[in-house]
Amino acid sequence: MHPSGFYAAVPVFRRFDRLMDPALYVPLPEGWLLGVADIVESTRAIAEQRYKAVNMAGAAVIAAVTNALAGRDFPFVFGGDGASFAVAPEDTDLAREALAATATWVREELGLVMRVALVPIDRVRDAGRDVRVARFGPSPHVAYAMFSGGGLGWAEAAMKRGKFAVAPAPPGVQPDLSGLSCRFSEIPATRGVILSVLIVPGPDADPVAFRKLIEQVVTLAERSPDAGRPVPAEGPTLRWPPAGLDYEARARRGGMLPLKRLVVLARTLWVYLVMRFGIPVGGFTPRVYIGQAVANSDFRKFDDGLKLTLDCTPELADRLEALLERAERDGIARYGLHRQLAAIVTCFVPSAARDDHVHFIDGADGGFAQAAQRLKAKAG
């Protein structure tokens, strides 16, 4: 078995309200590395209404590494303005090349600066942290990684200090971003607000108290009729030409950009007609695909802290904020919230004929990056 088979062997849990159960998390094996990436000055990009580009950059990390590893399963988490993942030592060179190429592509095609780093797990453990991983299955078709132990946060902080940096590839080098797209339109809130939630432990938080807080928040979000997933049951809207046309064209390898735009225009028109009229094509059935896209959507995660994108009422958002404000005063947690009127979807679909396509959900007006900025601002 390839060493990366470790992750595939981690049991999948299906109920998100179990995510704080320590028994679900398995330590990363010795020799593994953490990959971390984020956009420098993402706040400025958001102010310039470029958050779709920021999301595309974060998802590009996952697409590039997945394609470099020939589709082998590995743990990753999408963070809005970046991404994190873990790879076996045998995959280090492939991951490094994918990260380097992605950083160059983000600069040349999206006009953004992306930091990237690879951090050995032994350095994380030497610093007194750990990385443990669990697998949450929102549907029978996909499982998303959850991370605990404080190591991922430590690795991200080290990257921001310039440690473990991966240098960008030479100009013109492009990663394999096959399957990366952002064709769906923004998803307007149906209950009043799209709420981006970020909760991390306080500096001296009691782990038991933090666990209870997260369980309380998840229960409130999962069981209240005033909150739900931001993707409606009928799926997000698909229009033509798609809002993400230019980004998808830039993600294609080879050729001049005008030609790539024409290719994407033609391809997305075909997809739009197939989806609009529900035309089965080979093994692809539009109705089934949309149902899977809803079920597979990644709108809740845990990576040393809870991240949620919720469609909720303003009243529930107020209740959550009051609960988190009390927890922050008590030293249990630190938090950031951001309210907006719509959500956005960035998709990674290696093959439309398969059922394991993934759809990353974030707020359309800054989402997780804005929530993180507010958390950071309160910390001084």
Stockholm file with secondary structure:
# STOCKHOLM 1.0

chainA/1-380         MHPSGFYAAVPVFRRFDRLMDPALYVPLPEGWLLGVADIVESTRAIAEQRYKAVNMAGAAVIAAVTNALAGRDFPFVFGGDGASFAVAPEDTDLAREALAATATWVREELGLVMRVALVPIDRVRDAGRDVRVARFGPSPHVAYAMFSGGGLGWAEAAMKRGKFAVAPAPPGVQPDLSGLSCRFSEIPATRGVILSVLIVPGPDADPVAFRKLIEQVVTLAERSPDAGRPVPAEGPTLRWPPAGLDYEARARRGGMLPLKRLVVLARTLWVYLVMRFGIPVGGFTPRVYIGQAVANSDFRKFDDGLKLTLDCTPELADRLEALLERAERDGIARYGLHRQLAAIVTCFVPSAARDDHVHFIDGADGGFAQAAQRLKAKAG
#=GR chainA/1-380 SS CCTTHHHHTSCEECCGGGTTCGGGCEECCTTCEEEEEEETTHHHHHHTTCHHHHHHHHHHHHHHHHHHTTTCCCCEEECSSEEEEEECGGGHHHHHHHHHHHHHHHHHHHCCCEEEEEEEHHHHHHTTCBCEEEEECSSSSCCEEEEESBHHHHHHHHHHTTTTBCCCCCTTCCCCCTTEECCBCCEECSSSEEEEEEEEECTTCCHHHHHHHHHHHHHHHHHCTTEECSSCTTCCCBCSSCTTHHHHHHHSCSSCHHHHHHHHHHHHHHHHHHHHTTCCBTTBCHHHHHHHHHHHEECEEEBSSEEEEEEECHHHHHHHHHHHHHHHHTTSEEEEEEEESEEEEEEECSCTTSSCCEEEEEETTSHHHHHHHHHHHHHC
#=GC SS_cons         CCTTHHHHTSCEECCGGGTTCGGGCEECCTTCEEEEEEETTHHHHHHTTCHHHHHHHHHHHHHHHHHHTTTCCCCEEECSSEEEEEECGGGHHHHHHHHHHHHHHHHHHHCCCEEEEEEEHHHHHHTTCBCEEEEECSSSSCCEEEEESBHHHHHHHHHHTTTTBCCCCCTTCCCCCTTEECCBCCEECSSSEEEEEEEEECTTCCHHHHHHHHHHHHHHHHHCTTEECSSCTTCCCBCSSCTTHHHHHHHSCSSCHHHHHHHHHHHHHHHHHHHHTTCCBTTBCHHHHHHHHHHHEECEEEBSSEEEEEEECHHHHHHHHHHHHHHHHTTSEEEEEEEESEEEEEEECSCTTSSCCEEEEEETTSHHHHHHHHHHHHHC
//
